[in-house]
Amino acid sequence: MCLSTVYKNSLTPESVVMRNVMRIECKDGVVILTDLMERQMAIEGTLEMANLVDGVAVVKESYPA
Amino acid sequence: MHIHHDHIIGSAHDHEHSHSHTHEHTHDGVAHTHEHTHAHTHDHEHPHDHDHLHEEGQAHTHSHDCSSGCQGCPSQCEHTPMEELMALMKYMVGHNAAHAKELADLAVQLEKAGSHTAYEQVMAAVSDFEKGNMRLSVVLSSLEVK
């Protein structure tokens, strides 16, 4: 029930893609993040890890830039 | 609501295209210039179109020129820093209230398990917690009035 910080590919400060994430949806190979302000971000990939105690999640991108 | 397609925004990419330019070169030892066209494959960034989903779930396309993703895009979907802080504050007050209730439920479980002292201590902690949350709530109300 806590808000999370979502990282892309690795749990490093420079990999933060969205903070205060309240919803994570995985659909058709796309992970859709929604923050407290209802902003959304779609990342092609999979949810690799979600630590609900620490409020962190990592999305593994399918096609890294 | 605003969907940011992370994979296509502001990313450098390769593709082939052609362009014209003029440069100096030599033929039979004689230097001269002329314009010619040839293909290039290289990394670059350029203005582009992409789809967004808004609250109704309908996608639409608009174009913009960016090099660092949607974070730097001053669109109508943006909120002021104060609006964001207020939203976060409101969330935290509600969130703390939910946690206080969870702690009170836990205290009841301790009581049922036969630890009355622990029950009393946890309920005292819940009371302190609620006082702190009340203070946050007052701050939030004062910010909403402004």
Backbone of each chain as ProteinMPNN parsed JSONL, in Angstrom:
{"seq_chain_A": "MCLSTVYKNSLTPESVVMRNVMRIECKDGVVILTDLMERQMAIEGTLEMANLVDGVAVVKESYPA", "coords_chain_A": {"N_chain_A": [[0.809, -1.218, 0.0], [2.17, 1.113, 0.091], [3.749, 3.891, -1.593], [5.941, 3.532, -4.391], [9.327, 3.546, -5.672], [10.412, 3.277, -8.94], [12.75, 1.55, -10.85], [14.819, 1.249, -13.807], [16.091, -1.554, -15.24], [18.369, -1.676, -13.409], [19.139, -1.368, -9.907], [19.988, 1.391, -9.313], [20.809, 4.815, -8.493], [20.771, 6.468, -10.788], [19.107, 5.127, -12.423], [16.495, 5.524, -11.88], [13.173, 5.699, -12.877], [10.622, 6.499, -12.274], [9.034, 8.069, -9.517], [7.079, 7.813, -6.471], [5.189, 5.898, -7.247], [2.047, 4.473, -7.719], [0.665, 2.506, -8.94], [1.247, -0.458, -10.787], [1.119, -1.973, -13.841], [1.17, -4.865, -15.832], [1.135, -5.639, -19.112], [0.734, -7.247, -22.139], [3.523, -7.409, -22.686], [4.347, -4.945, -21.89], [5.162, -2.691, -19.334], [3.263, -0.694, -17.338], [3.465, 2.216, -15.585], [2.061, 4.135, -12.985], [1.921, 7.217, -11.411], [1.415, 9.119, -8.346], [0.258, 11.448, -9.226], [-1.195, 10.649, -11.319], [0.228, 10.431, -13.636], [1.513, 8.62, -16.38], [3.741, 6.03, -17.468], [5.088, 4.041, -19.953], [6.886, 1.116, -20.352], [8.584, -1.05, -22.414], [8.922, -4.276, -21.545], [9.591, -6.336, -18.669], [8.371, -6.874, -15.319], [10.797, -7.112, -13.105], [11.448, -7.22, -10.398], [9.869, -6.553, -7.273], [9.985, -4.921, -4.34], [8.1, -4.681, -1.738], [8.293, -3.886, 0.848], [10.471, -2.163, 1.021], [9.631, -0.438, -0.868], [10.413, -0.403, -3.586], [10.89, -1.126, -7.073], [11.924, -2.983, -9.95], [12.128, -2.67, -13.387], [12.679, -4.658, -16.142], [13.989, -3.817, -19.125], [12.965, -4.646, -22.431], [14.27, -4.038, -24.82], [17.042, -2.632, -24.47], [18.302, 0.722, -24.7]], "CA_chain_A": [[0.0, 0.0, 0.0], [3.023, 2.301, 0.061], [4.214, 4.311, -2.915], [7.247, 2.949, -4.707], [10.22, 4.118, -6.679], [10.663, 2.242, -9.944], [14.027, 1.662, -11.552], [14.893, 0.503, -15.059], [17.216, -2.489, -15.417], [19.216, -1.885, -12.238], [18.762, -0.586, -8.722], [20.978, 2.448, -9.096], [20.127, 6.118, -8.47], [20.587, 7.039, -12.122], [18.149, 4.308, -13.165], [15.126, 5.812, -11.44], [12.325, 6.172, -13.976], [9.437, 7.158, -11.717], [8.869, 8.015, -8.057], [5.693, 7.87, -5.98], [4.369, 5.042, -8.112], [0.961, 3.869, -6.948], [0.12, 1.346, -9.644], [2.086, -1.066, -11.825], [0.366, -2.952, -14.625], [1.952, -5.556, -16.857], [0.171, -6.014, -20.145], [1.252, -7.44, -23.502], [4.953, -7.108, -22.774], [4.598, -3.547, -21.515], [4.913, -2.373, -17.925], [2.716, 0.662, -17.257], [3.611, 2.783, -14.242], [1.221, 5.314, -12.734], [2.328, 7.845, -10.149], [0.37, 9.727, -7.52], [-0.4, 12.508, -9.982], [-1.859, 9.98, -12.455], [1.064, 10.395, -14.828], [1.833, 7.24, -16.722], [4.921, 5.755, -18.271], [5.061, 2.668, -20.455], [8.213, 0.591, -20.684], [8.538, -2.394, -22.988], [9.753, -5.156, -20.731], [8.906, -7.121, -17.643], [8.637, -6.49, -13.934], [11.814, -8.056, -12.645], [11.431, -7.345, -8.941], [9.147, -5.518, -6.516], [10.175, -5.067, -2.9], [7.012, -3.851, -1.211], [8.7, -3.358, 2.153], [11.34, -1.002, 0.772], [8.998, 0.458, -1.835], [11.186, -0.294, -4.83], [10.633, -2.137, -8.104], [12.831, -2.889, -11.096], [11.565, -3.124, -14.661], [13.723, -5.067, -17.089], [13.61, -3.365, -20.45], [13.165, -5.671, -23.457], [15.245, -3.596, -25.815], [17.79, -1.501, -23.89], [18.787, 1.701, -25.694]], "C_chain_A": [[0.845, 1.273, 0.0], [3.398, 2.651, -1.385], [5.625, 3.779, -3.144], [8.046, 3.806, -5.679], [10.556, 2.996, -7.661], [11.944, 2.564, -10.712], [13.959, 0.866, -12.852], [16.202, -0.271, -15.112], [18.083, -2.713, -14.184], [18.816, -0.938, -11.113], [19.829, 0.455, -8.404], [20.276, 3.805, -9.184], [19.853, 6.696, -9.858], [19.563, 6.265, -12.962], [16.698, 4.554, -12.749], [14.314, 6.331, -12.624], [11.064, 6.857, -13.457], [9.4, 6.978, -10.203], [7.393, 8.1, -7.709], [4.742, 7.071, -6.87], [3.302, 4.35, -7.269], [0.365, 2.643, -7.642], [1.103, 0.862, -10.709], [1.239, -2.111, -12.528], [1.291, -3.566, -15.669], [0.973, -6.097, -17.905], [0.862, -6.112, -21.494], [2.716, -7.019, -23.645], [5.312, -5.678, -22.434], [4.275, -3.368, -20.032], [4.462, -0.915, -17.865], [2.757, 1.12, -15.802], [2.706, 3.999, -14.12], [1.642, 5.916, -11.407], [1.135, 8.514, -9.469], [-0.409, 10.803, -8.274], [-1.074, 11.967, -11.236], [-1.054, 10.07, -13.752], [1.411, 8.942, -15.111], [3.075, 7.152, -17.593], [4.848, 4.294, -18.691], [6.464, 2.242, -20.843], [8.041, -0.805, -21.253], [9.471, -3.285, -22.196], [8.917, -5.906, -19.718], [9.25, -6.587, -16.256], [9.594, -7.529, -13.355], [11.718, -8.287, -11.137], [10.591, -6.232, -8.336], [9.325, -5.822, -5.038], [9.185, -4.118, -2.216], [7.316, -3.308, 0.174], [9.539, -2.091, 1.962], [10.727, -0.012, -0.219], [9.829, 0.669, -3.085], [10.786, -1.417, -5.786], [11.603, -1.907, -9.257], [12.122, -3.449, -12.322], [12.721, -3.451, -15.596], [13.254, -4.71, -18.482], [13.904, -4.455, -21.487], [14.271, -5.302, -24.422], [16.004, -2.395, -25.269], [18.342, -0.597, -24.976], [20.284, 1.548, -25.899]], "O_chain_A": [[0.309, 2.378, -0.081], [3.362, 1.8, -2.274], [6.397, 3.602, -2.202], [7.514, 4.657, -6.392], [10.939, 1.899, -7.255], [12.171, 3.691, -11.152], [13.161, -0.06, -12.99], [17.285, 0.309, -15.035], [18.498, -3.845, -13.934], [18.243, 0.129, -11.334], [20.484, 0.4, -7.363], [19.262, 3.933, -9.869], [18.826, 7.338, -10.077], [19.2, 6.685, -14.061], [15.787, 3.869, -13.215], [14.715, 7.284, -13.291], [10.501, 7.712, -14.142], [9.688, 5.904, -9.676], [6.562, 8.423, -8.557], [3.642, 7.518, -7.195], [3.599, 3.728, -6.249], [-0.343, 1.848, -7.025], [1.705, 1.656, -11.432], [0.707, -3.023, -11.895], [2.088, -2.873, -16.302], [0.101, -6.91, -17.601], [1.503, -5.16, -21.938], [3.09, -6.355, -24.612], [6.442, -5.243, -22.657], [3.246, -3.836, -19.545], [5.187, -0.014, -18.287], [2.167, 0.501, -14.917], [2.602, 4.798, -15.051], [1.715, 5.217, -10.396], [0.007, 8.472, -9.96], [-1.585, 11.04, -7.998], [-1.476, 12.733, -12.112], [-1.582, 9.818, -14.836], [1.581, 8.14, -14.194], [3.406, 8.069, -18.344], [4.577, 3.417, -17.871], [7.148, 2.945, -21.586], [7.41, -1.655, -20.625], [10.682, -3.067, -22.182], [7.71, -6.087, -19.881], [10.277, -5.94, -16.053], [9.223, -8.685, -13.147], [11.885, -9.409, -10.66], [10.598, -5.103, -8.827], [8.871, -6.855, -4.547], [9.414, -2.911, -2.133], [6.664, -2.368, 0.628], [9.342, -1.087, 2.647], [11.225, 1.1, -0.393], [9.937, 1.788, -3.587], [10.397, -2.507, -5.365], [12.043, -0.785, -9.505], [11.587, -4.558, -12.297], [13.618, -2.636, -15.813], [12.248, -5.231, -18.964], [14.948, -5.106, -21.437], [15.1, -6.133, -24.794], [15.651, -1.255, -25.57], [18.79, -1.06, -26.025], [20.876, 2.278, -26.694]]}, "seq_chain_B": "MHIHHDHIIGSAHDHEHSHSHTHEHTHDGVAHTHEHTHAHTHDHEHPHDHDHLHEEGQAHTHSHDCSSGCQGCPSQCEHTPMEELMALMKYMVGHNAAHAKELADLAVQLEKAGSHTAYEQVMAAVSDFEKGNMRLSVVLSSLEVK", "coords_chain_B": {"N_chain_B": [[-4.316, 12.454, -17.673], [-1.35, 10.801, -18.724], [0.513, 9.095, -20.897], [3.769, 8.092, -21.079], [5.853, 7.035, -23.44], [8.458, 5.309, -22.916], [10.355, 3.983, -24.422], [10.627, 5.192, -26.879], [11.204, 7.816, -26.784], [13.342, 10.514, -27.119], [15.547, 8.986, -27.663], [18.634, 8.031, -29.045], [19.222, 6.768, -32.285], [19.851, 4.469, -34.972], [19.567, 4.938, -38.399], [19.239, 4.769, -41.944], [19.831, 7.502, -44.048], [19.783, 10.1, -46.537], [21.723, 12.964, -47.456], [22.686, 16.247, -48.595], [25.802, 17.755, -49.217], [28.604, 20.013, -49.362], [31.93, 19.726, -50.253], [35.509, 19.972, -50.338], [37.603, 18.518, -52.736], [39.992, 16.604, -54.657], [40.788, 16.15, -58.097], [42.888, 14.555, -60.263], [44.965, 15.989, -59.117], [43.939, 18.525, -58.975], [42.319, 20.785, -56.999], [38.892, 21.12, -56.135], [35.472, 22.138, -55.53], [32.269, 20.619, -55.111], [28.734, 19.955, -54.932], [27.342, 17.075, -53.491], [25.409, 14.074, -53.006], [24.92, 11.653, -50.56], [24.521, 8.53, -48.745], [24.018, 8.188, -45.212], [24.681, 6.56, -42.113], [24.023, 7.013, -38.898], [24.072, 8.013, -35.374], [21.533, 10.059, -34.147], [19.384, 12.757, -33.033], [16.026, 13.813, -33.273], [13.092, 15.808, -34.039], [9.928, 14.337, -33.261], [6.962, 12.279, -33.582], [4.625, 10.869, -31.307], [2.462, 8.511, -29.651], [0.056, 9.269, -27.113], [-1.707, 8.318, -24.194], [-4.625, 9.497, -22.777], [-6.826, 10.351, -19.983], [-9.233, 9.213, -20.783], [-8.407, 7.0, -21.978], [-7.878, 7.074, -24.608], [-5.838, 7.07, -27.392], [-3.716, 9.531, -28.79], [-1.879, 11.472, -31.133], [0.855, 13.663, -30.957], [3.347, 16.045, -31.853], [6.668, 16.787, -30.849], [9.761, 18.407, -30.062], [12.35, 17.0, -28.635], [15.034, 16.073, -26.467], [15.519, 14.789, -24.183], [13.539, 13.199, -23.161], [10.13, 12.908, -21.81], [10.118, 14.157, -19.367], [11.123, 16.717, -19.428], [9.248, 18.072, -20.802], [7.067, 20.684, -21.16], [4.049, 20.232, -20.81], [0.405, 20.386, -20.875], [-0.304, 18.529, -19.105], [1.201, 18.677, -16.893], [1.815, 19.275, -13.388], [1.95, 21.75, -10.808], [4.797, 22.19, -8.6], [3.874, 22.62, -5.986], [1.278, 21.587, -6.097], [1.873, 18.931, -6.444], [3.214, 18.388, -4.058], [1.162, 18.804, -2.257], [-0.594, 16.781, -3.011], [0.942, 14.581, -2.369], [1.213, 14.932, 0.348], [-1.459, 14.714, 1.169], [-1.915, 12.093, 0.482], [-0.088, 10.876, 2.25], [-1.161, 11.476, 4.773], [-3.582, 10.062, 4.712], [-2.542, 7.547, 4.342], [-1.012, 7.168, 6.656], [-3.082, 7.095, 8.513], [-4.283, 4.722, 7.805], [-2.231, 2.964, 8.455], [-2.165, 3.385, 11.206], [-4.553, 2.25, 11.935], [-4.024, -0.397, 11.253], [-2.027, -0.954, 13.094], [-3.49, -0.73, 15.455], [-5.217, -2.88, 15.137], [-3.327, -4.897, 15.26], [-2.546, -4.589, 17.899], [-4.836, -5.462, 19.185], [-4.761, -8.132, 18.477], [-2.515, -8.89, 19.93], [-3.494, -8.586, 22.485], [-5.463, -10.569, 22.483], [-3.795, -12.698, 22.313], [-2.866, -12.822, 24.801], [-1.144, -10.907, 25.817], [-1.392, -8.347, 27.562], [0.002, -6.081, 28.439], [1.649, -5.491, 26.255], [-0.358, -4.883, 24.434], [-1.382, -2.508, 25.58], [0.84, -0.833, 25.369], [1.258, -0.752, 22.586], [-1.138, 0.42, 21.802], [-0.798, 2.89, 22.987], [1.272, 3.807, 21.455], [-0.052, 3.958, 19.024], [-1.783, 6.026, 19.587], [0.041, 8.163, 19.9], [1.024, 8.193, 17.333], [-1.242, 8.89, 15.902], [-1.583, 11.441, 16.859], [0.609, 12.746, 15.738], [-0.071, 12.455, 13.08], [-2.351, 13.955, 13.017], [-1.283, 16.47, 13.333], [0.039, 16.716, 10.878], [-2.193, 16.707, 9.259], [-3.39, 19.115, 9.94], [-1.49, 20.905, 8.96], [-1.76, 20.334, 6.251], [-4.408, 21.181, 5.828], [-4.091, 23.918, 6.275], [-2.487, 24.588, 4.143], [-4.191, 24.074, 2.043], [-6.051, 26.066, 2.322], [-4.697, 28.368, 1.559]], "CA_chain_B": [[-3.417, 11.306, -17.606], [-0.391, 11.031, -19.779], [1.422, 7.954, -21.002], [5.077, 8.407, -21.628], [6.431, 5.825, -24.025], [9.863, 5.443, -22.578], [11.267, 3.381, -25.392], [10.787, 5.876, -28.163], [11.385, 9.251, -26.613], [14.659, 11.067, -26.849], [16.611, 8.001, -27.775], [19.413, 8.056, -30.272], [19.025, 5.532, -33.025], [20.486, 4.386, -36.273], [18.855, 4.577, -39.616], [19.948, 5.289, -43.092], [19.187, 8.586, -44.787], [20.753, 10.772, -47.392], [21.714, 14.415, -47.427], [23.63, 16.875, -49.518], [26.761, 18.7, -48.673], [29.66, 20.45, -50.259], [33.273, 19.647, -49.676], [36.601, 20.147, -51.293], [38.42, 17.34, -53.012], [40.873, 16.805, -55.814], [40.809, 15.243, -59.245], [44.13, 14.758, -60.998], [45.786, 16.992, -58.45], [43.299, 19.845, -58.981], [41.305, 20.869, -55.948], [37.677, 21.861, -56.445], [34.33, 21.768, -54.684], [30.932, 20.486, -55.71], [27.76, 19.372, -54.016], [26.933, 15.706, -53.809], [24.476, 13.447, -52.074], [25.241, 10.263, -50.232], [23.803, 7.984, -47.591], [24.69, 8.155, -43.919], [24.07, 5.845, -40.996], [24.652, 7.53, -37.668], [23.184, 8.349, -34.27], [21.098, 11.451, -34.069], [18.098, 13.0, -32.389], [15.227, 14.679, -34.127], [11.703, 15.94, -33.602], [9.187, 13.128, -33.61], [5.58, 12.121, -33.133], [4.332, 9.62, -30.632], [1.117, 8.411, -29.083], [-0.17, 9.416, -25.678], [-3.037, 7.962, -23.723], [-5.134, 10.381, -21.732], [-7.688, 9.678, -19.015], [-10.29, 8.429, -21.421], [-7.787, 5.806, -22.534], [-7.78, 7.205, -26.045], [-4.512, 7.482, -27.837], [-3.616, 10.514, -29.85], [-0.489, 11.75, -31.481], [1.307, 15.021, -31.196], [4.79, 16.042, -32.069], [7.499, 17.738, -30.127], [11.192, 18.292, -30.313], [12.959, 16.824, -27.321], [16.228, 15.236, -26.472], [15.736, 14.19, -22.873], [12.354, 12.509, -22.67], [8.948, 13.705, -21.476], [10.288, 14.873, -18.101], [11.39, 18.119, -19.69], [8.227, 18.579, -21.706], [6.088, 21.48, -20.421], [2.726, 20.015, -21.398], [-0.726, 20.739, -20.024], [-0.492, 17.446, -18.142], [2.069, 18.899, -15.744], [1.271, 19.899, -12.185], [2.954, 22.595, -10.155], [5.444, 21.496, -7.476], [3.014, 22.694, -4.804], [0.178, 20.627, -6.289], [2.427, 17.6, -6.214], [3.474, 18.258, -2.616], [-0.139, 18.687, -1.594], [-1.112, 15.442, -3.308], [1.758, 13.651, -1.592], [0.848, 15.16, 1.749], [-2.799, 14.143, 1.359], [-1.719, 10.647, 0.446], [0.61, 10.445, 3.466], [-2.085, 11.55, 5.914], [-4.481, 8.91, 4.59], [-1.708, 6.356, 4.477], [-0.7, 7.033, 8.082], [-4.312, 6.7, 9.202], [-4.457, 3.287, 7.527], [-1.223, 2.265, 9.263], [-2.587, 3.472, 12.612], [-5.596, 1.227, 12.111], [-3.352, -1.705, 11.216], [-1.343, -1.127, 14.389], [-4.525, -0.976, 16.471], [-5.645, -4.277, 14.932], [-2.227, -5.727, 15.765], [-2.627, -4.52, 19.369], [-5.946, -6.35, 19.591], [-4.257, -9.512, 18.335], [-1.619, -9.123, 21.073], [-4.371, -8.749, 23.653], [-6.072, -11.905, 22.374], [-2.729, -13.682, 22.535], [-2.557, -12.839, 26.23], [-0.141, -9.928, 26.237], [-2.118, -7.105, 27.805], [0.964, -4.974, 28.515], [2.011, -5.146, 24.867], [-1.548, -4.234, 23.876], [-1.44, -1.127, 26.071], [1.968, -0.073, 24.808], [1.021, -0.507, 21.149], [-2.232, 1.395, 21.69], [-0.216, 4.203, 23.318], [2.027, 4.202, 20.256], [-1.06, 4.342, 18.023], [-2.255, 7.356, 19.988], [1.099, 9.113, 19.53], [1.066, 8.185, 15.869], [-2.404, 9.653, 15.443], [-1.34, 12.864, 17.167], [1.517, 13.227, 14.692], [-0.809, 12.526, 11.82], [-3.263, 15.101, 13.158], [-0.481, 17.666, 13.065], [0.206, 16.762, 9.422], [-3.487, 17.039, 8.689], [-3.584, 20.557, 10.147], [-0.614, 21.566, 7.977], [-2.4, 20.147, 4.941], [-5.574, 22.073, 5.763], [-3.641, 25.311, 6.151], [-1.983, 24.759, 2.776], [-5.343, 24.068, 1.128], [-6.738, 27.355, 2.459], [-3.909, 29.397, 0.855]], "C_chain_B": [[-2.551, 11.283, -18.869], [0.547, 9.838, -19.831], [2.703, 8.366, -21.714], [5.67, 7.104, -22.142], [7.937, 5.919, -23.927], [10.778, 4.997, -23.696], [11.453, 4.188, -26.651], [11.109, 7.347, -28.007], [12.842, 9.598, -26.347], [15.798, 10.082, -27.007], [17.334, 8.143, -29.102], [19.206, 6.741, -30.992], [19.733, 5.603, -34.362], [19.433, 4.206, -37.345], [19.54, 5.27, -40.761], [19.167, 6.441, -43.707], [20.245, 9.281, -45.608], [20.659, 12.274, -47.217], [22.796, 14.956, -48.344], [24.617, 17.734, -48.751], [27.882, 18.964, -49.662], [31.008, 20.283, -49.578], [34.331, 19.693, -50.774], [37.309, 18.821, -51.514], [39.219, 17.559, -54.296], [40.629, 15.759, -56.885], [42.072, 15.563, -60.023], [44.953, 15.899, -60.422], [45.17, 18.37, -58.409], [42.184, 19.863, -57.943], [40.086, 21.625, -56.449], [36.554, 21.41, -55.499], [33.103, 21.537, -55.537], [30.022, 19.781, -54.706], [27.457, 17.945, -54.426], [26.07, 15.137, -52.689], [24.919, 12.026, -51.808], [24.537, 9.827, -48.957], [24.672, 8.001, -46.35], [23.959, 7.213, -42.98], [24.765, 6.338, -39.742], [23.598, 7.805, -36.598], [22.774, 9.799, -34.376], [19.764, 11.525, -33.329], [17.33, 13.972, -33.252], [13.817, 14.792, -33.59], [10.911, 14.713, -34.026], [7.754, 13.178, -33.075], [5.482, 10.864, -32.295], [2.968, 9.674, -29.97], [1.128, 8.671, -27.593], [-1.548, 8.875, -25.363], [-3.441, 8.976, -22.678], [-6.215, 9.646, -20.963], [-8.755, 8.802, -19.64], [-9.729, 7.16, -22.039], [-7.622, 5.89, -24.036], [-6.403, 7.722, -26.426], [-4.632, 8.611, -28.836], [-2.141, 10.843, -30.051], [-0.24, 13.245, -31.522], [2.817, 15.006, -31.262], [5.469, 17.049, -31.162], [8.96, 17.43, -30.383], [11.883, 18.165, -28.962], [14.183, 15.933, -27.426], [16.417, 14.533, -25.143], [14.484, 13.541, -22.31], [11.269, 13.454, -22.238], [9.125, 14.516, -20.202], [10.478, 16.367, -18.341], [10.328, 18.782, -20.549], [7.166, 19.361, -20.931], [4.699, 21.334, -21.03], [1.641, 20.419, -20.413], [-0.958, 19.672, -18.959], [0.318, 17.704, -16.87], [1.332, 19.548, -14.581], [2.361, 20.759, -11.579], [3.588, 21.798, -9.02], [4.569, 21.503, -6.224], [1.842, 21.713, -4.913], [0.662, 19.206, -6.001], [2.687, 17.361, -4.726], [2.177, 18.069, -1.846], [-0.718, 17.287, -1.792], [-0.366, 14.395, -2.477], [1.398, 13.726, -0.109], [-0.507, 14.515, 2.07], [-2.709, 12.615, 1.396], [-1.118, 10.16, 1.755], [-0.316, 10.455, 4.682], [-3.037, 10.345, 5.893], [-3.754, 7.595, 4.84], [-1.371, 6.097, 5.952], [-1.922, 6.574, 8.878], [-4.553, 5.198, 9.014], [-3.465, 2.471, 8.355], [-1.601, 2.276, 10.743], [-3.647, 2.404, 12.892], [-4.988, -0.18, 12.119], [-2.654, -1.993, 12.547], [-2.345, -1.417, 15.508], [-5.039, -2.411, 16.359], [-4.591, -5.242, 15.477], [-2.247, -5.752, 17.3], [-3.711, -5.458, 19.889], [-5.513, -7.815, 19.516], [-3.332, -9.87, 19.51], [-2.424, -9.363, 22.352], [-4.979, -10.158, 23.668], [-5.056, -13.002, 22.653], [-2.257, -13.691, 23.988], [-1.534, -11.836, 26.699], [-0.794, -8.557, 26.402], [-1.18, -5.896, 27.856], [1.365, -4.502, 27.116], [0.85, -4.417, 24.195], [-1.58, -2.756, 24.269], [-0.336, -0.258, 25.465], [1.742, 0.251, 23.329], [-0.1, 0.508, 20.976], [-1.746, 2.802, 22.04], [0.572, 4.731, 22.118], [1.07, 4.655, 19.154], [-1.564, 5.75, 18.316], [-1.229, 8.435, 19.606], [1.153, 9.3, 18.008], [-0.068, 9.049, 15.31], [-2.243, 11.148, 15.74], [-0.439, 13.479, 16.101], [0.792, 13.402, 13.37], [-1.802, 13.688, 11.834], [-2.52, 16.4, 12.853], [-0.267, 17.829, 11.548], [-1.084, 17.205, 8.734], [-3.786, 18.534, 8.807], [-2.738, 21.344, 9.15], [-1.252, 21.499, 6.588], [-3.586, 21.098, 4.783], [-5.149, 23.52, 5.571], [-3.104, 25.581, 4.75], [-3.137, 24.833, 1.781], [-6.079, 25.403, 1.16], [-6.035, 28.428, 1.629], [-4.21, 29.424, -0.641]], "O_chain_B": [[-2.987, 11.699, -19.943], [1.302, 9.604, -18.887], [2.681, 8.919, -22.813], [5.951, 6.188, -21.37], [8.595, 6.538, -24.762], [11.852, 5.565, -23.895], [12.361, 3.898, -27.43], [11.271, 8.054, -29.002], [13.479, 9.036, -25.456], [16.904, 10.33, -26.527], [16.715, 8.348, -30.146], [19.031, 5.704, -30.351], [20.153, 6.669, -34.812], [18.512, 3.402, -37.197], [20.308, 6.216, -40.585], [17.95, 6.345, -43.864], [21.444, 9.083, -45.409], [19.6, 12.79, -46.86], [23.686, 14.236, -48.798], [24.272, 18.359, -47.749], [28.073, 18.245, -50.643], [31.174, 20.679, -48.424], [34.059, 19.481, -51.956], [37.579, 18.089, -50.561], [39.108, 18.608, -54.932], [40.299, 14.612, -56.585], [42.301, 16.712, -60.399], [45.561, 16.676, -61.159], [45.777, 19.302, -57.88], [41.242, 19.073, -57.997], [40.22, 22.653, -57.112], [36.691, 20.427, -54.771], [32.921, 22.186, -56.567], [30.475, 19.114, -53.776], [27.33, 17.658, -55.616], [26.023, 15.667, -51.579], [25.254, 11.285, -52.733], [24.027, 10.648, -48.194], [25.892, 7.85, -46.419], [22.737, 7.088, -43.055], [25.958, 6.103, -39.55], [22.399, 7.827, -36.875], [23.598, 10.665, -34.666], [19.12, 10.515, -33.044], [17.912, 14.85, -33.888], [13.388, 13.972, -32.778], [11.209, 14.114, -35.06], [7.405, 14.009, -32.235], [6.191, 9.891, -32.554], [2.4, 10.746, -29.759], [2.086, 8.336, -26.897], [-2.458, 8.967, -26.186], [-2.658, 9.279, -21.778], [-6.502, 8.48, -21.232], [-9.131, 7.77, -19.084], [-10.478, 6.336, -22.564], [-7.268, 4.903, -24.68], [-5.889, 8.682, -25.851], [-5.562, 8.635, -29.642], [-1.29, 10.519, -29.223], [-1.045, 14.002, -32.066], [3.473, 14.078, -30.79], [4.871, 18.05, -30.767], [9.331, 16.353, -30.85], [11.981, 19.147, -28.226], [14.33, 15.147, -28.362], [17.364, 13.764, -24.978], [14.38, 13.353, -21.098], [11.447, 14.671, -22.287], [8.374, 15.463, -19.966], [10.036, 17.188, -17.537], [10.491, 19.925, -20.976], [6.437, 18.777, -20.129], [4.229, 22.248, -21.708], [1.922, 20.751, -19.262], [-1.722, 19.887, -18.017], [0.13, 17.009, -15.871], [0.356, 20.274, -14.769], [3.549, 20.527, -11.805], [2.994, 20.839, -8.528], [4.524, 20.517, -5.487], [1.463, 21.083, -3.925], [-0.044, 18.397, -5.398], [2.419, 16.28, -4.201], [2.105, 17.277, -0.906], [-1.26, 16.689, -0.863], [-0.963, 13.453, -1.954], [1.297, 12.711, 0.58], [-0.674, 13.862, 3.1], [-3.335, 11.951, 2.222], [-1.567, 9.16, 2.316], [-0.262, 9.553, 5.518], [-3.266, 9.699, 6.915], [-4.281, 6.671, 5.46], [-1.437, 4.964, 6.429], [-1.806, 5.766, 9.8], [-4.969, 4.501, 9.939], [-3.812, 1.419, 8.892], [-1.384, 1.293, 11.45], [-3.637, 1.75, 13.935], [-5.396, -1.039, 12.901], [-2.685, -3.113, 13.056], [-2.089, -2.236, 16.391], [-5.269, -3.075, 17.371], [-4.919, -6.266, 16.076], [-2.0, -6.786, 17.919], [-3.532, -6.15, 20.891], [-5.854, -8.625, 20.378], [-3.356, -10.992, 20.016], [-2.087, -10.213, 23.176], [-5.008, -10.837, 24.694], [-5.391, -14.076, 23.152], [-1.37, -14.459, 24.362], [-1.092, -11.889, 27.846], [-0.753, -7.72, 25.5], [-1.525, -4.817, 27.375], [1.416, -3.306, 26.829], [1.059, -3.445, 23.47], [-1.774, -1.875, 23.431], [-0.56, 0.897, 25.1], [1.997, 1.367, 22.876], [-0.025, 1.367, 20.098], [-2.214, 3.787, 21.469], [0.547, 5.922, 21.807], [1.347, 5.618, 18.439], [-1.748, 6.56, 17.407], [-1.585, 9.48, 19.062], [1.307, 10.409, 17.494], [0.123, 9.828, 14.376], [-2.701, 12.0, 14.98], [-0.687, 14.585, 15.622], [1.013, 14.369, 12.641], [-2.059, 14.319, 10.809], [-3.052, 17.304, 12.208], [-0.377, 18.93, 11.009], [-1.067, 17.967, 7.768], [-4.356, 19.14, 7.899], [-3.201, 22.323, 8.566], [-1.277, 22.487, 5.853], [-3.75, 21.738, 3.744], [-5.764, 24.26, 4.804], [-3.253, 26.687, 4.231], [-3.068, 25.567, 0.795], [-6.66, 25.825, 0.16], [-6.692, 29.3, 1.059], [-3.633, 30.228, -1.372]]}, "name": "protein", "num_of_chains": 2, "seq": "MCLSTVYKNSLTPESVVMRNVMRIECKDGVVILTDLMERQMAIEGTLEMANLVDGVAVVKESYPAMHIHHDHIIGSAHDHEHSHSHTHEHTHDGVAHTHEHTHAHTHDHEHPHDHDHLHEEGQAHTHSHDCSSGCQGCPSQCEHTPMEELMALMKYMVGHNAAHAKELADLAVQLEKAGSHTAYEQVMAAVSDFEKGNMRLSVVLSSLEVK"}
